[in-house]
């Protein structure tokens, strides 16, 4: 069923030592380590779309042998599991050696790498157990697939495996650990290389291995660049900058907050990776973060994400500088990031509003007043644009009283002041007439989702799963596959965050504990 290759490990040296004991790994990019078995594994979710990417047969999900491999209870011939070593800047500070502490790579199938998250201890587990719990694994699986269906680059999820094994977790680091069920997610991507892989080699001055990793990355993932050209590394960095700018613009356009944008959580393929304390804007707030660890500094808040991405890219640029020998192209690429992000964000914003990009750019007051409306009226970000899209279909100039009431219904304020909304709508009507776009409603719907994987919805699903009811998990997985379309049960899925969930654990209060 599974036919694995080992392209990555053939290309690089392995750690000479074996076993799971925590250790410093130098002059190597990985350590050989097999998953630790779990008790009574059960397949809870299966992505047929991801399975198709791997060429797996339609009945693969029914196979006990497949389940055992994805649970880490069996290793098939051809698979030589390993965990990679990397470093990273965490919350702006160099953290030293990190690595795959609870993720074990099984190998490649075609152009994709399969990785089990929660597969047990590795040399990089730092005295932890290498496991992931059910709640975090549900969140990882669902968001990986939700982002894909939203059209946002992301690692994919093949399977979610539940188990009877348990571990203790102190969810809020308050000295009250509790036993929780273990689970595993099989993540799929062309590459799990992170900025931190390059950073650690540079920090240790392992230049030969750094050059080898760059050459491998160019050949495997940037084939459009001539690897023999003198500017090959600079061009690769430039592409990473531009791709990352587009990624973050897409995050911002749907109100996604990654929550922990450390450099070890940044993919060189510019995919969204590592779904930990993520969230989606409910009440519009540029400084909102779902990560309790970041509650004071708000480094990784919604509005800070573009600047943080550029800062992270500058760390990668520092690493690549010795291979380029000229700071100018690096600086140019960081500038290009800024330009590409703003161009992408402005284009997406224009589409979300149903305006031409030229009209929106010529009228910056529209966006300025819109931000004031969203903030002052405590608007639900995605519901506001969903309502605006629906209005575009039936009320071309947004003048009907019902249209205003529909927008006010997206507010979390007890008594929203309609005056800022009326003022913005007057300006907006004029710009709509100036743009005169055909089929405006359809173009708006293409970028304004109906369904968003809100944390309070996921937490309801997690609570049900813990109680033994897996049907809500199946239901939300089906719903997230068509986020830009209405569904018959949307009263269940498309709604504001209830007041009781605004400060509820798992909804707006998340930690990296998993």
LOLO-175711 format. One record per residue (C-alpha): x, y, z. Coordinates in steps of 0.02 Angstrom, whole numbers, plus 32768, in hexadecimal, padded with zeros to 4 digits. Layout:
// LOLO-175711
x | y | z
X | Y | Z
...
// end
This chain:
// LOLO-175711
x | y | z
8000 | 8000 | 8000
808A | 807A | 8032
8125 | 8082 | 7FC3
81A1 | 80FA | 8011
823E | 814B | 7FCF
82C7 | 819B | 8038
8307 | 8229 | 7FC9
8324 | 82A2 | 8058
8385 | 822C | 80C7
83EE | 81E9 | 8037
842B | 8298 | 8015
8463 | 82C7 | 80C5
84C7 | 827C | 8155
846B | 822D | 81E7
8499 | 823C | 829D
8517 | 81B3 | 82C6
84BE | 818E | 8369
8419 | 8132 | 8374
838C | 8128 | 83F2
8315 | 81A7 | 843C
8383 | 81F4 | 84C3
8386 | 82B3 | 84B7
8429 | 82EF | 846F
847F | 8374 | 8408
8486 | 833F | 8352
8510 | 8391 | 82EB
8552 | 837A | 823A
84AF | 8321 | 820F
83FF | 8352 | 81DC
83A0 | 82C2 | 822B
83A1 | 822F | 82A1
8357 | 8185 | 827D
82C7 | 8160 | 82F3
822A | 80F6 | 82E1
817E | 8125 | 8324
814A | 80E2 | 83CD
80B1 | 8070 | 83C7
800A | 80A6 | 8411
7F7A | 8045 | 845E
7EE1 | 8017 | 83F6
7EF3 | 8093 | 8366
7E53 | 80C8 | 830C
7E40 | 812B | 826B
7DD8 | 81C5 | 8295
7DEE | 822E | 81F8
7E2F | 820C | 8149
7E4A | 828A | 80BD
7E1F | 823A | 8017
7E66 | 82D1 | 7FBC
7F0F | 82C0 | 8011
7F0E | 8204 | 7FF5
7EF4 | 8226 | 7F3C
7F8E | 8296 | 7F39
7FF1 | 8200 | 7F76
7FA3 | 8188 | 7EFA
7F58 | 811E | 7F84
7EC6 | 80AE | 7F51
7E15 | 80E1 | 7F7F
7E04 | 8056 | 7FFF
7EA8 | 807D | 8059
7E4B | 80C4 | 80EF
7DFB | 801A | 810E
7EA2 | 7FC1 | 8120
7EDF | 7F91 | 81CD
7F90 | 7F90 | 8187
7F7F | 8045 | 8150
7F39 | 8075 | 81F9
7FCA | 8023 | 8253
804B | 8080 | 81EA
7FF4 | 8127 | 8209
7FE9 | 8101 | 82C3
80A3 | 80DD | 82CB
8083 | 8028 | 82F9
80D3 | 7FE1 | 825C
8162 | 8013 | 81E9
8154 | 7FD2 | 8137
81E9 | 7F9D | 80CD
8234 | 8033 | 8076
8208 | 80AB | 8102
829C | 80E2 | 816B
8250 | 815B | 81EA
82B2 | 81F1 | 8226
82A4 | 8294 | 8285
82FB | 8331 | 8247
835F | 83AE | 82AB
8346 | 8469 | 829C
834F | 8507 | 8305
82ED | 85A8 | 8305
82C2 | 8651 | 834C
8231 | 8642 | 83C4
81D9 | 86E3 | 83F4
826C | 8742 | 83AC
82F6 | 86E5 | 840A
836D | 865F | 83CD
8336 | 85BA | 841C
83C6 | 854A | 83E6
83AA | 8496 | 83B0
82F3 | 8465 | 83A1
82C5 | 83DF | 8322
8235 | 8367 | 8305
820A | 8348 | 83BA
8167 | 82ED | 8399
8167 | 82D7 | 82DD
81B4 | 8243 | 8283
81C8 | 823F | 81C6
819D | 819B | 8171
81E8 | 81C5 | 80C7
81A9 | 8200 | 801E
811E | 81C2 | 7FAF
812F | 8213 | 7F05
8157 | 82CB | 7F23
810E | 82CE | 7FD3
8157 | 82AC | 807E
80EC | 8256 | 8102
8106 | 8288 | 81B6
80B2 | 8244 | 8253
8092 | 82CA | 82D5
8083 | 8282 | 8384
80E6 | 81E6 | 835A
814E | 81DF | 83F9
81F7 | 8210 | 843A
8288 | 8247 | 83CD
8334 | 828A | 83FA
82E6 | 8337 | 83EB
8256 | 831D | 8465
82B6 | 8376 | 84F0
827B | 8300 | 857A
81C6 | 8308 | 853F
8161 | 8271 | 8508
8156 | 8299 | 844D
809A | 8281 | 844E
800B | 82EF | 8413
7F60 | 82EC | 8465
7EB8 | 82D8 | 8412
7E81 | 838E | 8421
7F1C | 83D4 | 83CD
7F1C | 834A | 834A
7E68 | 836F | 831B
7E95 | 8427 | 8308
7F2D | 83FE | 829D
7ED1 | 8387 | 8229
7E3A | 83F7 | 8210
7E9A | 8499 | 81F5
7F16 | 8449 | 817B
7E86 | 8415 | 810C
7E1E | 84B2 | 812B
7EAD | 8521 | 80F1
7EC3 | 84BA | 8053
7E0B | 84C8 | 8028
7E13 | 8584 | 8047
7E9B | 858A | 7FC2
7F27 | 85B3 | 803C
7FCC | 8553 | 802B
7FD9 | 84D6 | 80B9
8020 | 8430 | 80ED
7F99 | 83AC | 80D7
7F53 | 8329 | 814C
7F38 | 8275 | 8116
7EF8 | 8224 | 81B4
7EC8 | 823F | 8269
7EE5 | 81A8 | 82D9
7E98 | 819C | 8386
7EDF | 8129 | 840B
7EC1 | 80E4 | 84B9
7F6D | 8122 | 84EE
7F70 | 81B9 | 8561
7FEC | 823D | 8599
7FE5 | 82C7 | 8619
7FD6 | 837B | 85DD
7FD5 | 841E | 863E
7F70 | 8480 | 85BE
7F88 | 852A | 860E
802E | 850C | 8666
7FD8 | 852C | 870D
8011 | 8491 | 876A
7F74 | 842B | 874A
7F9F | 83A3 | 86CC
7F19 | 8329 | 8695
7F1D | 8288 | 8631
7EEA | 829C | 857B
7ED8 | 8220 | 84EC
7F64 | 8218 | 846C
7F49 | 822A | 83B2
7FB2 | 8234 | 8314
7FA1 | 829B | 8276
7FF6 | 8267 | 81D5
802F | 8309 | 8186
805A | 8312 | 80CE
80C4 | 8392 | 8071
8145 | 839A | 7FE6
81BD | 83CF | 8071
81BE | 83F4 | 812A
825C | 845E | 811C
8252 | 84F7 | 818B
82B6 | 8597 | 8199
82FC | 8549 | 8237
8351 | 84BB | 81DA
83C0 | 853B | 8184
83D4 | 85A8 | 821E
841B | 851E | 828A
849F | 84EE | 820A
84D5 | 85A3 | 81F7
84D9 | 85C1 | 82B3
854D | 852B | 82C4
85B4 | 8561 | 822F
8593 | 84BB | 81D9
85A8 | 850C | 812F
85C4 | 8471 | 80C7
8521 | 8426 | 8105
84C8 | 84CD | 80F1
8501 | 84D8 | 803C
84C9 | 8424 | 801F
841D | 844B | 8069
840A | 84E6 | 7FFC
843C | 8483 | 7F60
83BF | 83FB | 7F8C
8335 | 847A | 7FA9
8357 | 84D0 | 7F04
8355 | 842E | 7EA2
82BF | 83E0 | 7EF9
824D | 8475 | 7F15
8283 | 8504 | 7EA3
82A3 | 84AD | 7DFC
827B | 854E | 7D9E
831F | 8596 | 7DDF
83C1 | 8562 | 7D8C
8421 | 851B | 7E20
84C6 | 853A | 7DC5
84A5 | 85F4 | 7DAC
850D | 866B | 7E18
846F | 86BA | 7E5E
8412 | 8618 | 7E7E
840E | 8629 | 7F3D
83DA | 86DF | 7F33
834F | 86B3 | 7EBA
8313 | 8628 | 7F2D
830C | 86A1 | 7FBF
82AE | 871E | 7F55
822D | 869B | 7F26
8217 | 8668 | 7FDC
81FB | 871F | 8009
8179 | 8738 | 7F81
8120 | 8694 | 7FA5
811B | 86BA | 805F
80D3 | 8766 | 803C
8046 | 8717 | 7FD9
8027 | 8697 | 8063
8018 | 8719 | 80EC
7FA7 | 8786 | 8081
7F33 | 86F1 | 806F
7F37 | 86D4 | 812A
7F07 | 8788 | 8149
7E7A | 8782 | 80CA
7E1D | 86FC | 812C
7E4D | 8739 | 81DA
7EC1 | 86A7 | 81FF
7F3D | 86B9 | 828F
7FC7 | 8637 | 8293
7FEE | 865B | 8349
80A4 | 8623 | 8352
8108 | 8665 | 82BD
81B2 | 862E | 82FC
8234 | 8614 | 8274
822D | 8559 | 8294
8175 | 8562 | 8263
8197 | 85B3 | 81BA
819C | 8544 | 8120
8218 | 8565 | 8094
818A | 8530 | 8020
811F | 85BD | 8068
809A | 8545 | 80A5
803B | 855C | 8146
8089 | 84E1 | 81BE
8076 | 84B0 | 8276
7FC3 | 84CF | 82AC
7FD5 | 84F1 | 8365
7F82 | 8585 | 83BD
7F34 | 85C9 | 831E
7E90 | 8626 | 830F
7E1D | 868C | 82A1
7DE6 | 873E | 82C1
7D3D | 8745 | 8313
7D2E | 87F7 | 8356
7D9E | 8860 | 82E5
7E3E | 888D | 8342
7EE6 | 88A8 | 82EE
7F3E | 887B | 8392
7EDF | 87DA | 83B1
7F40 | 8739 | 83CE
7EFA | 868F | 8400
7F9E | 865E | 8453
7F9D | 8676 | 8510
805C | 866F | 8510
8059 | 870C | 84A3
7FD1 | 8767 | 8504
8047 | 87EA | 854B
80B7 | 8814 | 84B8
803C | 87E7 | 842C
80D0 | 87CD | 83BA
806E | 8756 | 834C
7FC8 | 87B3 | 834A
7F5F | 87C0 | 82AD
7F9F | 886C | 8279
8055 | 8843 | 829C
805F | 87AA | 822A
80A3 | 8802 | 818E
812F | 8858 | 81F0
815A | 87B7 | 824C
8163 | 8756 | 81A9
81DC | 87D7 | 8164
8244 | 87D0 | 8204
824B | 8712 | 81F6
8281 | 8721 | 8141
830C | 8795 | 8175
834D | 870B | 81E9
834F | 8695 | 8154
83A5 | 871A | 80EC
842F | 872A | 816F
844A | 866F | 8162
8457 | 8670 | 80A5
84C7 | 870A | 8099
856D | 86A9 | 80A1
8535 | 8644 | 800A
8507 | 86E2 | 7FAA
8590 | 875B | 7FE1
852A | 87F6 | 7FBB
84A7 | 8843 | 802D
8452 | 88A7 | 7FA4
83E7 | 881B | 7F58
83B2 | 87E6 | 8006
837B | 8896 | 8031
8322 | 88A4 | 7F8A
82C3 | 8803 | 7FAC
828D | 883E | 8058
824E | 88DD | 8007
81F6 | 8872 | 7F85
81A0 | 8814 | 8012
8155 | 88B7 | 8050
811F | 88E9 | 7FA1
80D8 | 883E | 7F77
8079 | 8833 | 801B
8027 | 88DD | 8007
7FFF | 88BC | 7F50
7FB2 | 8813 | 7F7D
7F53 | 8857 | 8012
7F0F | 88EB | 7FAF
7EDA | 8877 | 7F22
7E82 | 8801 | 7F99
7E31 | 8891 | 7FF7
7DF0 | 88DB | 7F55
7DA8 | 8831 | 7F27
7D59 | 881F | 7FD3
7D05 | 88C8 | 7FBE
7CD3 | 88AE | 7F09
7D39 | 8943 | 7ED0
7DBB | 8954 | 7E49
7E6B | 8957 | 7E8D
7E88 | 8A00 | 7E38
7DF1 | 8A50 | 7E8B
7E1F | 8A0E | 7F37
7ED3 | 8A49 | 7F25
7E9B | 8AF6 | 7EEF
7E28 | 8B04 | 7F87
7E89 | 8AD2 | 8023
7E03 | 8B20 | 8091
7D94 | 8A8A | 8068
7E08 | 8A12 | 80C2
7E2C | 8A8B | 814F
7D73 | 8AA3 | 8173
7D53 | 89E9 | 8160
7DD4 | 89C0 | 81E6
7D7E | 8A3F | 8257
7CD5 | 89EE | 8237
7D17 | 893F | 8259
7D6F | 8977 | 82F8
7CF0 | 89F2 | 8340
7C5B | 8980 | 8321
7CBB | 88E3 | 8357
7C8D | 888E | 82B5
7CA5 | 87D6 | 8297
7D26 | 87DB | 820B
7CEB | 874D | 819D
7C31 | 8760 | 81BE
7C3E | 8818 | 818B
7C88 | 87ED | 80E1
7C10 | 875B | 80CC
7B7E | 87D2 | 80EB
7BC8 | 8853 | 8074
7BD5 | 87CD | 7FEE
7B20 | 879A | 8004
7AEA | 884F | 7FFB
7B4A | 8864 | 7F57
7ADA | 87E1 | 7F05
7A32 | 8831 | 7F31
7A57 | 88E8 | 7F59
7AD1 | 8930 | 7EDB
7AF0 | 89D4 | 7F35
7ADC | 8995 | 7FEA
7A52 | 8A13 | 8008
79C6 | 89A6 | 804C
79A5 | 89B3 | 8108
79AD | 88F5 | 8112
7A5F | 88FC | 80D1
7A96 | 8971 | 815B
7A41 | 8904 | 81DD
7A97 | 8869 | 8196
7B41 | 88BB | 81AD
7B16 | 88F9 | 825B
7AE6 | 8846 | 8285
7B9E | 8819 | 8274
7BCC | 8888 | 8307
7BF8 | 8846 | 83B4
7BD0 | 88EE | 8402
7B34 | 88F0 | 8470
7AF5 | 8991 | 8420
7B5B | 89B0 | 8382
7B66 | 8A64 | 8347
7B2C | 8A62 | 8293
7B73 | 8B0D | 8269
7C23 | 8AD2 | 8235
7BD4 | 8A49 | 81CB
7B60 | 8AC3 | 8172
7BF3 | 8B38 | 8150
7C5B | 8AAB | 8107
7BCA | 8A68 | 809F
7BB2 | 8B12 | 804F
7C67 | 8B12 | 8015
7C5C | 8A5A | 7FE6
7BC2 | 8A76 | 7F78
7C1F | 8AFB | 7F15
7CB3 | 8A87 | 7EFA
7C43 | 89F9 | 7EC5
7BF9 | 8A67 | 7E3D
7CA8 | 8A9E | 7E0A
7CE6 | 89EA | 7E00
7C4E | 89AA | 7D9F
7C87 | 88F4 | 7DA9
7C1F | 8870 | 7D53
7BDF | 87DE | 7DBD
7C24 | 882F | 7E5A
7BD1 | 87B3 | 7ED0
7C27 | 871D | 7E82
7CD3 | 876D | 7E85
7CBB | 879F | 7F3B
7C83 | 86F1 | 7F6B
7D22 | 86A8 | 7F23
7D86 | 86FC | 7FAF
7D03 | 870D | 8039
7CE3 | 8663 | 8087
7C3D | 8631 | 80D2
7C8C | 85B3 | 8148
7D25 | 85D0 | 81B4
7D6E | 854E | 822C
7D4C | 85B7 | 82C6
7D9C | 857F | 8368
7CF8 | 8573 | 83C6
7CB3 | 84FD | 8341
7D4E | 8490 | 834B
7D48 | 848F | 8409
7C94 | 8452 | 8404
7CCE | 83C4 | 8393
7D60 | 839D | 8407
7CEC | 8397 | 849F
7C79 | 8320 | 8443
7D0B | 82B1 | 840F
7D49 | 82A8 | 84C3
7C99 | 8271 | 84F3
7C9D | 81E7 | 8471
7C34 | 823B | 83EB
7C97 | 8245 | 8348
7C08 | 827A | 82D7
7C26 | 8336 | 82EE
7CDB | 8318 | 82BB
7CA2 | 82C7 | 8219
7C22 | 8350 | 81FD
7C9B | 83E1 | 820D
7D1A | 8389 | 819E
7C96 | 837C | 8116
7C63 | 8433 | 812C
7D12 | 847B | 811E
7D28 | 8431 | 806F
7CB5 | 84B4 | 8020
7CD9 | 8554 | 8080
7C9D | 85CA | 7FF7
7BF1 | 857A | 7FE3
7B55 | 8576 | 804E
7B20 | 84D5 | 80A3
7A76 | 849E | 80E5
7AB3 | 8494 | 8199
7B0F | 853B | 819E
7AAA | 8575 | 8233
7B1B | 84FC | 828E
7BBF | 8535 | 8240
7BAF | 85EA | 8209
7B93 | 8655 | 82A3
7BE6 | 86CE | 8318
7C4D | 868F | 83A9
7BD6 | 8679 | 843F
7BFD | 86EB | 84D4
7C27 | 8655 | 8541
7CAE | 8620 | 84C4
7D05 | 86C8 | 84B7
7D7B | 869B | 8545
7D63 | 85DF | 8546
7DF6 | 8568 | 8547
7E16 | 8527 | 8498
7DBB | 85B9 | 8447
7E1B | 8659 | 846B
7E90 | 8615 | 84F0
7F0C | 859D | 84A2
7FBA | 8566 | 84D1
8042 | 8506 | 8478
8021 | 8473 | 84ED
7FEB | 83DB | 848B
// end
